Amino acid sequence: DGGITQSPKYLFRKEGQNVTLSCEQNLNHDAMYWYRQDPGQGLRLIYYSQIVNDFQKGDIAEGYSVSREKKESFPLTVTSAQKNPTAFYLCASSIGPGPLLDQPQHFGDGTRLSIL
Amino acid sequence: AQSVTQPDIHITVSEGASLELRCNYSYGATPYLFWYVQSPGQGLQLLLKYFSGDTLVQGIKGFEAEFKRSQSSFNLRKPSVHWSDAAEYFCAVGMEYGNKLVFGAGTILRVKS
């Protein structure tokens, strides 16, 4: 079955460390997204990529970095510059860029990041 | 700026009762509207979507939503709630280019037996 795989499900970070969250999709989607979810705030967009080797900042990109070297993969690094990284992180993908909003985003099951 | 408001943080309904979850949006152009559902610790599942045409759209699990342009609303409804519907529900608006979504803060649905 096609889908989006996020790993690990739970992740712990020490102060001052960078950590990388994995997101892999086998849906052959061009566009991929990272969201952060905090209680009572809905989902906020961190970064998105509409095509391989290209990505754009979302609304809360500070303290995060991404890469898009392969179509299937869009890893997110939470750097030590992110002062409040404890949250639930969701990865999503959709068919393509442009005015194709009749193709919805599909979501992974998320990674919960906590600070030790 | 685009925004989505879900006025109800929590809603409790009895099993078998009808349900309506409210969603209001702010967007200058024709909106692309979605409802997603999230079970605890899981990702989001698409319930339904609206792009154009009939303003009453049907989704999965017996849900429907009605787009009302005059009220900038896209409320989600279900005639008879089941205990398995207990979850958090998110309304989202898609911007015309870039496939970006703006989400509301969510409504947590509790179902009492």
Interface residues (C-beta under 8 A of the other chain):
Chain A: I4 Q6 A31 Y33 Y35 G40 Q41 G42 L43 R44 L45 Y48 Q50 Q56 G58 L90 A92 S94 G96 P97 G98 P99 L100 L101 D102 Q103 P104 Q105 H106 F107 G108 D109 G110 R112
Chain B: V4 I9 Y32 F34 Y36 G41 Q42 G43 L44 Q45 L46 K49 F51 F90 A92 G94 M95 E96 Y97 G98 N99 K100 L101 F103 G104 A105 G106
